Amino acid sequence: MKISHIEHLGIAVKSIEEALPYYENVLGLKCYNIETVEDQKVKTAFLKCGETKIELLEPTGPDSTIAKFIENRGMGVHHVAFAIEDGVANALAEADANGIRLIDKAPRKGAEGLNIAFLHPKSTMGVLTELCEK
């Protein structure tokens, strides 16, 4: 697979409204987009840090994977997302061929209209890995 850069870091928070003052007022970053991804049961807020984005992830329900993550591990870094130049479908096939456990068998729509897929952290050195393409 051909990775061009880190697309974003996903950070699980209980409340975007409570988290934004830290990122904006202390770190000096600016939130440029807030959206809800209904099928993932998550509200997202995006901030730019150079060419990399920070994605704050707030659960929209108690059965959200983000709610479960926070319950089990607390708030903090949830995943790292890589921008894929040769297509997420190709990257999934390559990862699968290399014995990597896939969470998604095919790309799906994510925040900001990206095609996304996740690799399971049990086969990626403990880091939930997201593959992204525009």
N, C-alpha and C positions, 0 to 999 in steps of 0.2 A: 504494500500500500504506500501511497505517496502522501505524506503529511507535510503541509506547508507551514503551519504554525499552531500554537495553542489558541484555540478559538475563544474559550472562556474557562473560568473556574466557577463551578457551582457551589454555593454556600447555603446550607440549610439554616433558616431562621424561623423563629416562632411568629414574628411580625415584621413585615417589610417597613411599616410605618415607624416601628421602634428602632429598626436597624439603620434606616437611611441617615439619620443625623450623624451617626459615627462615620459612615462612608463619605458623606458630603461635607460636614462641618469640621471633622477632625482630619480626614485624609485628603479632603479637597477634590474628591471625584464628583461627577455630576450624573445623576440618574437621567437617562434619555428615553427610557421606555418602560412602561409597566403594562403587563398583559396577563390574562388568565388562560391557561391551557386546560380546558374543561376535562378532556379525556385522561389527562395525567393528574387531575385534582391538585393543581398547583397554580399559584400566582407568582409571577416572576417580575423582577426589576433588574434592568441592565444598567451598568455603569462602565465607562471606558477608562482603561488605565494603559496609556500608550496605544499599542495595536491590539492589546488583549482586553477582553471584556470580563467583568465580574457579573455573575448571575445570582441574585439573591432568590432563594426558593422558599416560599411560604406555603404550607399545606392549606388546602381549602376544605378539608374534611378529615375526620379522625381515621379514615381508612386509606388516606393518601400514603404513598411510599415515603414521602418526606416526613409526614407525621410519625410514621413508624421509625424512621431513621432518627429523628430527634428524641423520641421516647427511649430508644435503645442506646444511642451514642451521644445525645446532646447536640446542641447547635455547633456548626462548624463546617469545614470543607466536606462536601458531599461527593463531588466528581471533578475530573479534569476532562475537557473536551478538546479534541484535535480536529482541525480543518483538513478534510481529505480532498486531494486534488483529482484523484482518479475514480471517484465515486464511492459512496458508502456501501452499495451492494457489492462492489468488487472487494472492498476492504473486509466486509463480513465473510465473503467466500475465502479470502486469504487467511483470515484469523481462524475460521473453522477448520481449514486444511492444516493449520498449525496446531490444532488441538485446543484452541481457546474456546471456553464455554461462552456461548452467545446468550444474551438476554433477549435480544430481538433477532429473529431469523431474516427479517427484511427491513429496509428503511421505513420510517414513519415520519409524519409531520411533527415538528416541535415548535418551540417559541421562535419568534422572528421569521417564521416560514421556512426554517431550515429542515432538510431531510436529516434525520438522526437515527442512531442505533446505539445500543449499549452492549459492552462486554462485561461479563461477570467478574467481580473483584477476586473471586476465589482462584481465577486463572490469570489474573493480571497483577500479581504481587500485592494484592490487597487494595488496589485503587480502582474504584468504579470508573470505567473509561467510556466516554461518549465519542462517537464518530459523527462528524457534521459535514454537510455540503449545502451550498446555496442552491 
